[in-house]
Amino acid sequence: MSPALFSIGIVISTVFWWVTGLSAGGLVTPVYLFIFIEQPLRLLYTWGVGLVTFLILNLLQRYLILYGRK
């Protein structure tokens, strides 16, 4: 794996954070997605798991203190 990929991933993640205010889940997440760009089922599965996790956390935060004060 090329160090340039990690650098590109860091830049993409930082720009995404500046534009949307949302973290990409880590600095190497864009690199991970880029590595599997030719495997659309794996990318779809990754996005699906992320979406399910997001929905579960949104449901749980109504009843539990997950992030900061309530």
PDB file of N, H, CA, C and O in Angstrom:
ATOM      1  N   MET A   1       0.850  -1.173   0.000  1.00  0.00           N
ATOM      2  CA  MET A   1       0.000   0.000   0.000  1.00  0.00           C
ATOM      3  C   MET A   1       0.897   1.237   0.000  1.00  0.00           C
ATOM      4  O   MET A   1       1.887   1.317   0.727  1.00  0.00           O
ATOM      5  N   SER A   2       0.527   2.162  -0.811  1.00  0.00           N
ATOM      6  H   SER A   2      -0.278   2.098  -1.402  1.00  0.00           H
ATOM      7  CA  SER A   2       1.332   3.362  -0.996  1.00  0.00           C
ATOM      8  C   SER A   2       1.046   4.401   0.087  1.00  0.00           C
ATOM      9  O   SER A   2      -0.110   4.606   0.457  1.00  0.00           O
ATOM     10  N   PRO A   3       2.086   5.054   0.596  1.00  0.00           N
ATOM     11  CA  PRO A   3       1.857   6.144   1.550  1.00  0.00           C
ATOM     12  C   PRO A   3       1.059   7.282   0.941  1.00  0.00           C
ATOM     13  O   PRO A   3       0.400   8.036   1.657  1.00  0.00           O
ATOM     14  N   ALA A   4       1.117   7.409  -0.385  1.00  0.00           N
ATOM     15  H   ALA A   4       1.652   6.796  -0.967  1.00  0.00           H
ATOM     16  CA  ALA A   4       0.341   8.462  -1.046  1.00  0.00           C
ATOM     17  C   ALA A   4      -1.155   8.243  -0.847  1.00  0.00           C
ATOM     18  O   ALA A   4      -1.913   9.206  -0.740  1.00  0.00           O
ATOM     19  N   LEU A   5      -1.585   6.982  -0.796  1.00  0.00           N
ATOM     20  H   LEU A   5      -0.969   6.199  -0.883  1.00  0.00           H
ATOM     21  CA  LEU A   5      -3.008   6.700  -0.568  1.00  0.00           C
ATOM     22  C   LEU A   5      -3.460   7.226   0.788  1.00  0.00           C
ATOM     23  O   LEU A   5      -4.541   7.802   0.910  1.00  0.00           O
ATOM     24  N   PHE A   6      -2.625   7.024   1.808  1.00  0.00           N
ATOM     25  H   PHE A   6      -1.747   6.555   1.709  1.00  0.00           H
ATOM     26  CA  PHE A   6      -2.981   7.533   3.131  1.00  0.00           C
ATOM     27  C   PHE A   6      -3.031   9.053   3.144  1.00  0.00           C
ATOM     28  O   PHE A   6      -3.899   9.646   3.784  1.00  0.00           O
ATOM     29  N   SER A   7      -2.107   9.675   2.443  1.00  0.00           N
ATOM     30  H   SER A   7      -1.402   9.193   1.923  1.00  0.00           H
ATOM     31  CA  SER A   7      -2.116  11.138   2.364  1.00  0.00           C
ATOM     32  C   SER A   7      -3.369  11.644   1.671  1.00  0.00           C
ATOM     33  O   SER A   7      -3.995  12.603   2.122  1.00  0.00           O
ATOM     34  N   ILE A   8      -3.730  10.994   0.575  1.00  0.00           N
ATOM     35  H   ILE A   8      -3.222  10.214   0.209  1.00  0.00           H
ATOM     36  CA  ILE A   8      -4.958  11.369  -0.133  1.00  0.00           C
ATOM     37  C   ILE A   8      -6.166  11.155   0.765  1.00  0.00           C
ATOM     38  O   ILE A   8      -7.084  11.975   0.781  1.00  0.00           O
ATOM     39  N   GLY A   9      -6.172  10.051   1.516  1.00  0.00           N
ATOM     40  H   GLY A   9      -5.426   9.385   1.503  1.00  0.00           H
ATOM     41  CA  GLY A   9      -7.275   9.777   2.437  1.00  0.00           C
ATOM     42  C   GLY A   9      -7.407  10.830   3.518  1.00  0.00           C
ATOM     43  O   GLY A   9      -8.517  11.230   3.868  1.00  0.00           O
ATOM     44  N   ILE A  10      -6.295  11.276   4.043  1.00  0.00           N
ATOM     45  H   ILE A  10      -5.393  10.952   3.758  1.00  0.00           H
ATOM     46  CA  ILE A  10      -6.313  12.317   5.069  1.00  0.00           C
ATOM     47  C   ILE A  10      -6.854  13.615   4.494  1.00  0.00           C
ATOM     48  O   ILE A  10      -7.657  14.292   5.137  1.00  0.00           O
ATOM     49  N   VAL A  11      -6.422  13.967   3.288  1.00  0.00           N
ATOM     50  H   VAL A  11      -5.770  13.417   2.766  1.00  0.00           H
ATOM     51  CA  VAL A  11      -6.900  15.200   2.648  1.00  0.00           C
ATOM     52  C   VAL A  11      -8.398  15.108   2.377  1.00  0.00           C
ATOM     53  O   VAL A  11      -9.136  16.047   2.675  1.00  0.00           O
ATOM     54  N   ILE A  12      -8.854  13.992   1.818  1.00  0.00           N
ATOM     55  H   ILE A  12      -8.254  13.230   1.577  1.00  0.00           H
ATOM     56  CA  ILE A  12     -10.281  13.827   1.522  1.00  0.00           C
ATOM     57  C   ILE A  12     -11.111  13.884   2.799  1.00  0.00           C
ATOM     58  O   ILE A  12     -12.152  14.539   2.837  1.00  0.00           O
ATOM     59  N   SER A  13     -10.653  13.203   3.839  1.00  0.00           N
ATOM     60  H   SER A  13      -9.806  12.671   3.808  1.00  0.00           H
ATOM     61  CA  SER A  13     -11.376  13.198   5.110  1.00  0.00           C
ATOM     62  C   SER A  13     -11.464  14.597   5.707  1.00  0.00           C
ATOM     63  O   SER A  13     -12.513  14.996   6.212  1.00  0.00           O
ATOM     64  N   THR A  14     -10.360  15.344   5.650  1.00  0.00           N
ATOM     65  H   THR A  14      -9.507  15.020   5.240  1.00  0.00           H
ATOM     66  CA  THR A  14     -10.349  16.695   6.196  1.00  0.00           C
ATOM     67  C   THR A  14     -11.265  17.623   5.418  1.00  0.00           C
ATOM     68  O   THR A  14     -12.001  18.408   6.015  1.00  0.00           O
ATOM     69  N   VAL A  15     -11.231  17.544   4.094  1.00  0.00           N
ATOM     70  H   VAL A  15     -10.633  16.906   3.609  1.00  0.00           H
ATOM     71  CA  VAL A  15     -12.110  18.377   3.268  1.00  0.00           C
ATOM     72  C   VAL A  15     -13.567  18.022   3.526  1.00  0.00           C
ATOM     73  O   VAL A  15     -14.413  18.911   3.625  1.00  0.00           O
ATOM     74  N   PHE A  16     -13.871  16.727   3.637  1.00  0.00           N
ATOM     75  H   PHE A  16     -13.185  16.005   3.556  1.00  0.00           H
ATOM     76  CA  PHE A  16     -15.240  16.300   3.933  1.00  0.00           C
ATOM     77  C   PHE A  16     -15.701  16.863   5.270  1.00  0.00           C
ATOM     78  O   PHE A  16     -16.845  17.295   5.407  1.00  0.00           O
ATOM     79  N   TRP A  17     -14.808  16.857   6.256  1.00  0.00           N
ATOM     80  H   TRP A  17     -13.879  16.506   6.146  1.00  0.00           H
ATOM     81  CA  TRP A  17     -15.164  17.392   7.572  1.00  0.00           C
ATOM     82  C   TRP A  17     -15.394  18.897   7.508  1.00  0.00           C
ATOM     83  O   TRP A  17     -16.327  19.411   8.125  1.00  0.00           O
ATOM     84  N   TRP A  18     -14.542  19.610   6.760  1.00  0.00           N
ATOM     85  H   TRP A  18     -13.784  19.193   6.258  1.00  0.00           H
ATOM     86  CA  TRP A  18     -14.718  21.059   6.623  1.00  0.00           C
ATOM     87  C   TRP A  18     -16.027  21.392   5.934  1.00  0.00           C
ATOM     88  O   TRP A  18     -16.711  22.333   6.338  1.00  0.00           O
ATOM     89  N   VAL A  19     -16.391  20.648   4.907  1.00  0.00           N
ATOM     90  H   VAL A  19     -15.836  19.884   4.578  1.00  0.00           H
ATOM     91  CA  VAL A  19     -17.589  20.949   4.110  1.00  0.00           C
ATOM     92  C   VAL A  19     -18.868  20.571   4.846  1.00  0.00           C
ATOM     93  O   VAL A  19     -19.827  21.342   4.858  1.00  0.00           O
ATOM     94  N   THR A  20     -18.890  19.389   5.461  1.00  0.00           N
ATOM     95  H   THR A  20     -18.111  18.763   5.451  1.00  0.00           H
ATOM     96  CA  THR A  20     -20.137  18.894   6.056  1.00  0.00           C
ATOM     97  C   THR A  20     -20.189  19.019   7.571  1.00  0.00           C
ATOM     98  O   THR A  20     -21.276  19.036   8.149  1.00  0.00           O
ATOM     99  N   GLY A  21     -19.038  19.107   8.223  1.00  0.00           N
ATOM    100  H   GLY A  21     -18.156  19.093   7.754  1.00  0.00           H
ATOM    101  CA  GLY A  21     -19.022  19.117   9.685  1.00  0.00           C
ATOM    102  C   GLY A  21     -19.130  17.720  10.268  1.00  0.00           C
ATOM    103  O   GLY A  21     -19.219  17.561  11.485  1.00  0.00           O
ATOM    104  N   LEU A  22     -19.125  16.691   9.402  1.00  0.00           N
ATOM    105  H   LEU A  22     -19.053  16.819   8.413  1.00  0.00           H
ATOM    106  CA  LEU A  22     -19.216  15.305   9.842  1.00  0.00           C
ATOM    107  C   LEU A  22     -17.877  14.619   9.676  1.00  0.00           C
ATOM    108  O   LEU A  22     -17.192  14.809   8.671  1.00  0.00           O
ATOM    109  N   SER A  23     -17.507  13.825  10.658  1.00  0.00           N
ATOM    110  H   SER A  23     -18.063  13.671  11.475  1.00  0.00           H
ATOM    111  CA  SER A  23     -16.264  13.077  10.555  1.00  0.00           C
ATOM    112  C   SER A  23     -16.503  11.816   9.738  1.00  0.00           C
ATOM    113  O   SER A  23     -17.570  11.208   9.819  1.00  0.00           O
ATOM    114  N   ALA A  24     -15.522  11.434   8.965  1.00  0.00           N
ATOM    115  H   ALA A  24     -14.655  11.928   8.899  1.00  0.00           H
ATOM    116  CA  ALA A  24     -15.647  10.240   8.129  1.00  0.00           C
ATOM    117  C   ALA A  24     -15.417   8.961   8.921  1.00  0.00           C
ATOM    118  O   ALA A  24     -15.345   7.884   8.328  1.00  0.00           O
ATOM    119  N   GLY A  25     -15.300   9.045  10.219  1.00  0.00           N
ATOM    120  H   GLY A  25     -15.359   9.920  10.700  1.00  0.00           H
ATOM    121  CA  GLY A  25     -15.098   7.868  11.045  1.00  0.00           C
ATOM    122  C   GLY A  25     -13.617   7.547  11.247  1.00  0.00           C
ATOM    123  O   GLY A  25     -13.281   6.529  11.852  1.00  0.00           O
ATOM    124  N   GLY A  26     -12.774   8.365  10.769  1.00  0.00           N
ATOM    125  H   GLY A  26     -13.046   9.193  10.278  1.00  0.00           H
ATOM    126  CA  GLY A  26     -11.345   8.166  10.909  1.00  0.00           C
ATOM    127  C   GLY A  26     -10.637   8.717   9.694  1.00  0.00           C
ATOM    128  O   GLY A  26     -11.257   9.004   8.670  1.00  0.00           O
ATOM    129  N   LEU A  27      -9.354   8.859   9.816  1.00  0.00           N
ATOM    130  H   LEU A  27      -8.851   8.626  10.648  1.00  0.00           H
ATOM    131  CA  LEU A  27      -8.598   9.429   8.709  1.00  0.00           C
ATOM    132  C   LEU A  27      -8.337   8.429   7.602  1.00  0.00           C
ATOM    133  O   LEU A  27      -8.104   8.831   6.462  1.00  0.00           O
ATOM    134  N   VAL A  28      -8.368   7.151   7.895  1.00  0.00           N
ATOM    135  H   VAL A  28      -8.557   6.824   8.821  1.00  0.00           H
ATOM    136  CA  VAL A  28      -8.068   6.163   6.863  1.00  0.00           C
ATOM    137  C   VAL A  28      -9.313   5.572   6.222  1.00  0.00           C
ATOM    138  O   VAL A  28      -9.198   4.712   5.348  1.00  0.00           O
ATOM    139  N   THR A  29     -10.492   6.006   6.629  1.00  0.00           N
ATOM    140  H   THR A  29     -10.585   6.704   7.338  1.00  0.00           H
ATOM    141  CA  THR A  29     -11.721   5.484   6.042  1.00  0.00           C
ATOM    142  C   THR A  29     -11.795   5.722   4.539  1.00  0.00           C
ATOM    143  O   THR A  29     -12.158   4.798   3.812  1.00  0.00           O
ATOM    144  N   PRO A  30     -11.472   6.907   4.034  1.00  0.00           N
ATOM    145  CA  PRO A  30     -11.494   7.075   2.577  1.00  0.00           C
ATOM    146  C   PRO A  30     -10.513   6.150   1.863  1.00  0.00           C
ATOM    147  O   PRO A  30     -10.790   5.695   0.752  1.00  0.00           O
ATOM    148  N   VAL A  31      -9.375   5.868   2.486  1.00  0.00           N
ATOM    149  H   VAL A  31      -9.150   6.238   3.388  1.00  0.00           H
ATOM    150  CA  VAL A  31      -8.409   4.951   1.877  1.00  0.00           C
ATOM    151  C   VAL A  31      -8.996   3.551   1.820  1.00  0.00           C
ATOM    152  O   VAL A  31      -8.859   2.861   0.810  1.00  0.00           O
ATOM    153  N   TYR A  32      -9.645   3.127   2.891  1.00  0.00           N
ATOM    154  H   TYR A  32      -9.756   3.687   3.712  1.00  0.00           H
ATOM    155  CA  TYR A  32     -10.279   1.810   2.931  1.00  0.00           C
ATOM    156  C   TYR A  32     -11.326   1.694   1.824  1.00  0.00           C
ATOM    157  O   TYR A  32     -11.389   0.679   1.131  1.00  0.00           O
ATOM    158  N   LEU A  33     -12.136   2.718   1.659  1.00  0.00           N
ATOM    159  H   LEU A  33     -12.085   3.543   2.222  1.00  0.00           H
ATOM    160  CA  LEU A  33     -13.154   2.682   0.610  1.00  0.00           C
ATOM    161  C   LEU A  33     -12.511   2.709  -0.772  1.00  0.00           C
ATOM    162  O   LEU A  33     -13.005   2.058  -1.693  1.00  0.00           O
ATOM    163  N   PHE A  34     -11.428   3.444  -0.927  1.00  0.00           N
ATOM    164  H   PHE A  34     -11.027   3.973  -0.179  1.00  0.00           H
ATOM    165  CA  PHE A  34     -10.747   3.517  -2.213  1.00  0.00           C
ATOM    166  C   PHE A  34     -10.119   2.175  -2.590  1.00  0.00           C
ATOM    167  O   PHE A  34     -10.117   1.802  -3.763  1.00  0.00           O
ATOM    168  N   ILE A  35      -9.590   1.453  -1.614  1.00  0.00           N
ATOM    169  H   ILE A  35      -9.591   1.756  -0.661  1.00  0.00           H
ATOM    170  CA  ILE A  35      -8.967   0.163  -1.891  1.00  0.00           C
ATOM    171  C   ILE A  35      -9.992  -0.801  -2.484  1.00  0.00           C
ATOM    172  O   ILE A  35      -9.658  -1.594  -3.365  1.00  0.00           O
ATOM    173  N   PHE A  36     -11.213  -0.741  -2.018  1.00  0.00           N
ATOM    174  H   PHE A  36     -11.484  -0.097  -1.302  1.00  0.00           H
ATOM    175  CA  PHE A  36     -12.245  -1.665  -2.459  1.00  0.00           C
ATOM    176  C   PHE A  36     -13.180  -1.050  -3.495  1.00  0.00           C
ATOM    177  O   PHE A  36     -14.321  -1.489  -3.638  1.00  0.00           O
ATOM    178  N   ILE A  37     -12.707  -0.039  -4.214  1.00  0.00           N
ATOM    179  H   ILE A  37     -11.781   0.318  -4.098  1.00  0.00           H
ATOM    180  CA  ILE A  37     -13.543   0.644  -5.198  1.00  0.00           C
ATOM    181  C   ILE A  37     -13.981  -0.294  -6.320  1.00  0.00           C
ATOM    182  O   ILE A  37     -15.026  -0.076  -6.933  1.00  0.00           O
ATOM    183  N   GLU A  38     -13.201  -1.327  -6.592  1.00  0.00           N
ATOM    184  H   GLU A  38     -12.352  -1.504  -6.094  1.00  0.00           H
ATOM    185  CA  GLU A  38     -13.544  -2.262  -7.654  1.00  0.00           C
ATOM    186  C   GLU A  38     -14.397  -3.424  -7.172  1.00  0.00           C
ATOM    187  O   GLU A  38     -14.691  -4.339  -7.942  1.00  0.00           O
ATOM    188  N   GLN A  39     -14.796  -3.397  -5.909  1.00  0.00           N
ATOM    189  H   GLN A  39     -14.557  -2.654  -5.283  1.00  0.00           H
ATOM    190  CA  GLN A  39     -15.661  -4.430  -5.338  1.00  0.00           C
ATOM    191  C   GLN A  39     -16.932  -3.765  -4.817  1.00  0.00           C
ATOM    192  O   GLN A  39     -17.051  -3.497  -3.622  1.00  0.00           O
ATOM    193  N   PRO A  40     -17.888  -3.497  -5.722  1.00  0.00           N
ATOM    194  CA  PRO A  40     -19.070  -2.722  -5.323  1.00  0.00           C
ATOM    195  C   PRO A  40     -19.912  -3.389  -4.238  1.00  0.00           C
ATOM    196  O   PRO A  40     -20.534  -2.688  -3.440  1.00  0.00           O
ATOM    197  N   LEU A  41     -19.952  -4.710  -4.183  1.00  0.00           N
ATOM    198  H   LEU A  41     -19.446  -5.280  -4.831  1.00  0.00           H
ATOM    199  CA  LEU A  41     -20.736  -5.367  -3.134  1.00  0.00           C
ATOM    200  C   LEU A  41     -20.131  -5.122  -1.756  1.00  0.00           C
ATOM    201  O   LEU A  41     -20.854  -4.931  -0.778  1.00  0.00           O
ATOM    202  N   ARG A  42     -18.808  -5.128  -1.684  1.00  0.00           N
ATOM    203  H   ARG A  42     -18.221  -5.283  -2.478  1.00  0.00           H
ATOM    204  CA  ARG A  42     -18.155  -4.860  -0.406  1.00  0.00           C
ATOM    205  C   ARG A  42     -18.400  -3.414   0.023  1.00  0.00           C
ATOM    206  O   ARG A  42     -18.636  -3.148   1.201  1.00  0.00           O
ATOM    207  N   LEU A  43     -18.344  -2.480  -0.931  1.00  0.00           N
ATOM    208  H   LEU A  43     -18.152  -2.696  -1.888  1.00  0.00           H
ATOM    209  CA  LEU A  43     -18.632  -1.077  -0.614  1.00  0.00           C
ATOM    210  C   LEU A  43     -20.077  -0.904  -0.164  1.00  0.00           C
ATOM    211  O   LEU A  43     -20.354  -0.179   0.792  1.00  0.00           O
ATOM    212  N   LEU A  44     -20.991  -1.569  -0.855  1.00  0.00           N
ATOM    213  H   LEU A  44     -20.766  -2.157  -1.632  1.00  0.00           H
ATOM    214  CA  LEU A  44     -22.408  -1.488  -0.482  1.00  0.00           C
ATOM    215  C   LEU A  44     -22.636  -2.056   0.912  1.00  0.00           C
ATOM    216  O   LEU A  44     -23.386  -1.489   1.706  1.00  0.00           O
ATOM    217  N   TYR A  45     -21.989  -3.169   1.202  1.00  0.00           N
ATOM    218  H   TYR A  45     -21.379  -3.629   0.557  1.00  0.00           H
ATOM    219  CA  TYR A  45     -22.096  -3.766   2.527  1.00  0.00           C
ATOM    220  C   TYR A  45     -21.546  -2.819   3.600  1.00  0.00           C
ATOM    221  O   TYR A  45     -22.153  -2.659   4.659  1.00  0.00           O
ATOM    222  N   THR A  46     -20.405  -2.195   3.325  1.00  0.00           N
ATOM    223  H   THR A  46     -19.912  -2.325   2.464  1.00  0.00           H
ATOM    224  CA  THR A  46     -19.800  -1.260   4.275  1.00  0.00           C
ATOM    225  C   THR A  46     -20.728  -0.082   4.547  1.00  0.00           C
ATOM    226  O   THR A  46     -20.943   0.286   5.702  1.00  0.00           O
ATOM    227  N   TRP A  47     -21.281   0.512   3.484  1.00  0.00           N
ATOM    228  H   TRP A  47     -21.106   0.213   2.546  1.00  0.00           H
ATOM    229  CA  TRP A  47     -22.222   1.633   3.649  1.00  0.00           C
ATOM    230  C   TRP A  47     -23.485   1.174   4.378  1.00  0.00           C
ATOM    231  O   TRP A  47     -24.028   1.911   5.201  1.00  0.00           O
ATOM    232  N   GLY A  48     -23.954  -0.044   4.077  1.00  0.00           N
ATOM    233  H   GLY A  48     -23.513  -0.642   3.408  1.00  0.00           H
ATOM    234  CA  GLY A  48     -25.155  -0.564   4.741  1.00  0.00           C
ATOM    235  C   GLY A  48     -24.956  -0.749   6.233  1.00  0.00           C
ATOM    236  O   GLY A  48     -25.817  -0.381   7.032  1.00  0.00           O
ATOM    237  N   VAL A  49     -23.817  -1.322   6.610  1.00  0.00           N
ATOM    238  H   VAL A  49     -23.118  -1.622   5.961  1.00  0.00           H
ATOM    239  CA  VAL A  49     -23.524  -1.509   8.033  1.00  0.00           C
ATOM    240  C   VAL A  49     -23.411  -0.161   8.734  1.00  0.00           C
ATOM    241  O   VAL A  49     -23.874   0.000   9.864  1.00  0.00           O
ATOM    242  N   GLY A  50     -22.792   0.809   8.058  1.00  0.00           N
ATOM    243  H   GLY A  50     -22.416   0.678   7.141  1.00  0.00           H
ATOM    244  CA  GLY A  50     -22.688   2.152   8.628  1.00  0.00           C
ATOM    245  C   GLY A  50     -24.059   2.785   8.836  1.00  0.00           C
ATOM    246  O   GLY A  50     -24.308   3.419   9.861  1.00  0.00           O
ATOM    247  N   LEU A  51     -24.943   2.612   7.863  1.00  0.00           N
ATOM    248  H   LEU A  51     -24.742   2.096   7.030  1.00  0.00           H
ATOM    249  CA  LEU A  51     -26.297   3.166   7.971  1.00  0.00           C
ATOM    250  C   LEU A  51     -27.086   2.506   9.096  1.00  0.00           C
ATOM    251  O   LEU A  51     -27.762   3.189   9.865  1.00  0.00           O
ATOM    252  N   VAL A  52     -27.003   1.186   9.193  1.00  0.00           N
ATOM    253  H   VAL A  52     -26.454   0.631   8.568  1.00  0.00           H
ATOM    254  CA  VAL A  52     -27.709   0.475  10.272  1.00  0.00           C
ATOM    255  C   VAL A  52     -27.179   0.914  11.628  1.00  0.00           C
ATOM    256  O   VAL A  52     -27.959   1.125  12.557  1.00  0.00           O
ATOM    257  N   THR A  53     -25.866   1.053  11.756  1.00  0.00           N
ATOM    258  H   THR A  53     -25.232   0.881  11.002  1.00  0.00           H
ATOM    259  CA  THR A  53     -25.274   1.515  13.011  1.00  0.00           C
ATOM    260  C   THR A  53     -25.745   2.919  13.350  1.00  0.00           C
ATOM    261  O   THR A  53     -26.061   3.207  14.504  1.00  0.00           O
ATOM    262  N   PHE A  54     -25.795   3.802  12.345  1.00  0.00           N
ATOM    263  H   PHE A  54     -25.539   3.568  11.407  1.00  0.00           H
ATOM    264  CA  PHE A  54     -26.282   5.158  12.550  1.00  0.00           C
ATOM    265  C   PHE A  54     -27.730   5.154  13.057  1.00  0.00           C
ATOM    266  O   PHE A  54     -28.065   5.882  13.991  1.00  0.00           O
ATOM    267  N   LEU A  55     -28.570   4.343  12.446  1.00  0.00           N
ATOM    268  H   LEU A  55     -28.298   3.751  11.687  1.00  0.00           H
ATOM    269  CA  LEU A  55     -29.984   4.289  12.845  1.00  0.00           C
ATOM    270  C   LEU A  55     -30.151   3.719  14.249  1.00  0.00           C
ATOM    271  O   LEU A  55     -30.970   4.213  15.024  1.00  0.00           O
ATOM    272  N   ILE A  56     -29.391   2.696  14.579  1.00  0.00           N
ATOM    273  H   ILE A  56     -28.725   2.295  13.950  1.00  0.00           H
ATOM    274  CA  ILE A  56     -29.475   2.115  15.927  1.00  0.00           C
ATOM    275  C   ILE A  56     -29.025   3.133  16.974  1.00  0.00           C
ATOM    276  O   ILE A  56     -29.657   3.258  18.022  1.00  0.00           O
ATOM    277  N   LEU A  57     -27.940   3.861  16.702  1.00  0.00           N
ATOM    278  H   LEU A  57     -27.426   3.759  15.850  1.00  0.00           H
ATOM    279  CA  LEU A  57     -27.473   4.864  17.661  1.00  0.00           C
ATOM    280  C   LEU A  57     -28.471   6.002  17.818  1.00  0.00           C
ATOM    281  O   LEU A  57     -28.654   6.513  18.923  1.00  0.00           O
ATOM    282  N   ASN A  58     -29.121   6.405  16.726  1.00  0.00           N
ATOM    283  H   ASN A  58     -28.972   5.990  15.829  1.00  0.00           H
ATOM    284  CA  ASN A  58     -30.149   7.440  16.840  1.00  0.00           C
ATOM    285  C   ASN A  58     -31.324   6.965  17.683  1.00  0.00           C
ATOM    286  O   ASN A  58     -31.906   7.750  18.431  1.00  0.00           O
ATOM    287  N   LEU A  59     -31.672   5.705  17.572  1.00  0.00           N
ATOM    288  H   LEU A  59     -31.199   5.067  16.964  1.00  0.00           H
ATOM    289  CA  LEU A  59     -32.753   5.159  18.392  1.00  0.00           C
ATOM    290  C   LEU A  59     -32.334   5.074  19.861  1.00  0.00           C
ATOM    291  O   LEU A  59     -33.102   5.434  20.753  1.00  0.00           O
ATOM    292  N   LEU A  60     -31.119   4.598  20.102  1.00  0.00           N
ATOM    293  H   LEU A  60     -30.496   4.305  19.377  1.00  0.00           H
ATOM    294  CA  LEU A  60     -30.658   4.433  21.483  1.00  0.00           C
ATOM    295  C   LEU A  60     -30.417   5.745  22.206  1.00  0.00           C
ATOM    296  O   LEU A  60     -30.559   5.809  23.427  1.00  0.00           O
ATOM    297  N   GLN A  61     -30.054   6.799  21.475  1.00  0.00           N
ATOM    298  H   GLN A  61     -29.939   6.748  20.483  1.00  0.00           H
ATOM    299  CA  GLN A  61     -29.756   8.055  22.158  1.00  0.00           C
ATOM    300  C   GLN A  61     -30.997   8.699  22.758  1.00  0.00           C
ATOM    301  O   GLN A  61     -30.883   9.614  23.573  1.00  0.00           O
ATOM    302  N   ARG A  62     -32.156   8.246  22.376  1.00  0.00           N
ATOM    303  H   ARG A  62     -32.248   7.503  21.713  1.00  0.00           H
ATOM    304  CA  ARG A  62     -33.396   8.745  23.005  1.00  0.00           C
ATOM    305  C   ARG A  62     -33.536   8.237  24.432  1.00  0.00           C
ATOM    306  O   ARG A  62     -34.171   8.877  25.270  1.00  0.00           O
ATOM    307  N   TYR A  63     -32.934   7.071  24.701  1.00  0.00           N
ATOM    308  H   TYR A  63     -32.418   6.551  24.020  1.00  0.00           H
ATOM    309  CA  TYR A  63     -33.117   6.420  25.996  1.00  0.00           C
ATOM    310  C   TYR A  63     -31.840   6.361  26.833  1.00  0.00           C
ATOM    311  O   TYR A  63     -31.906   6.192  28.051  1.00  0.00           O
ATOM    312  N   LEU A  64     -30.681   6.498  26.188  1.00  0.00           N
ATOM    313  H   LEU A  64     -30.628   6.635  25.199  1.00  0.00           H
ATOM    314  CA  LEU A  64     -29.400   6.400  26.890  1.00  0.00           C
ATOM    315  C   LEU A  64     -28.577   7.654  26.642  1.00  0.00           C
ATOM    316  O   LEU A  64     -28.773   8.352  25.647  1.00  0.00           O
ATOM    317  N   ILE A  65     -27.660   7.932  27.552  1.00  0.00           N
ATOM    318  H   ILE A  65     -27.501   7.366  28.360  1.00  0.00           H
ATOM    319  CA  ILE A  65     -26.730   9.034  27.348  1.00  0.00           C
ATOM    320  C   ILE A  65     -25.525   8.468  26.606  1.00  0.00           C
ATOM    321  O   ILE A  65     -24.668   7.818  27.204  1.00  0.00           O
ATOM    322  N   LEU A  66     -25.465   8.718  25.309  1.00  0.00           N
ATOM    323  H   LEU A  66     -26.161   9.246  24.823  1.00  0.00           H
ATOM    324  CA  LEU A  66     -24.386   8.172  24.505  1.00  0.00           C
ATOM    325  C   LEU A  66     -23.281   9.181  24.269  1.00  0.00           C
ATOM    326  O   LEU A  66     -22.102   8.840  24.356  1.00  0.00           O
ATOM    327  N   TYR A  67     -23.646  10.415  23.973  1.00  0.00           N
ATOM    328  H   TYR A  67     -24.605  10.692  23.902  1.00  0.00           H
ATOM    329  CA  TYR A  67     -22.671  11.443  23.638  1.00  0.00           C
ATOM    330  C   TYR A  67     -22.915  12.675  24.490  1.00  0.00           C
ATOM    331  O   TYR A  67     -23.920  13.363  24.314  1.00  0.00           O
ATOM    332  N   GLY A  68     -22.011  12.955  25.403  1.00  0.00           N
ATOM    333  H   GLY A  68     -21.195  12.396  25.546  1.00  0.00           H
ATOM    334  CA  GLY A  68     -22.126  14.174  26.184  1.00  0.00           C
ATOM    335  C   GLY A  68     -23.287  14.185  27.158  1.00  0.00           C
ATOM    336  O   GLY A  68     -23.740  13.135  27.613  1.00  0.00           O
ATOM    337  N   ARG A  69     -23.766  15.383  27.476  1.00  0.00           N
ATOM    338  H   ARG A  69     -23.398  16.236  27.106  1.00  0.00           H
ATOM    339  CA  ARG A  69     -24.863  15.553  28.436  1.00  0.00           C
ATOM    340  C   ARG A  69     -26.209  15.410  27.760  1.00  0.00           C
ATOM    341  O   ARG A  69     -26.346  15.620  26.555  1.00  0.00           O
ATOM    342  N   LYS A  70     -27.189  15.052  28.550  1.00  0.00           N
ATOM    343  H   LYS A  70     -27.078  14.881  29.529  1.00  0.00           H
ATOM    344  CA  LYS A  70     -28.553  14.951  28.036  1.00  0.00           C
ATOM    345  C   LYS A  70     -29.427  15.967  28.727  1.00  0.00           C
ATOM    346  O   LYS A  70     -30.621  16.052  28.440  1.00  0.00           O
TER     347      LYS A  70
END
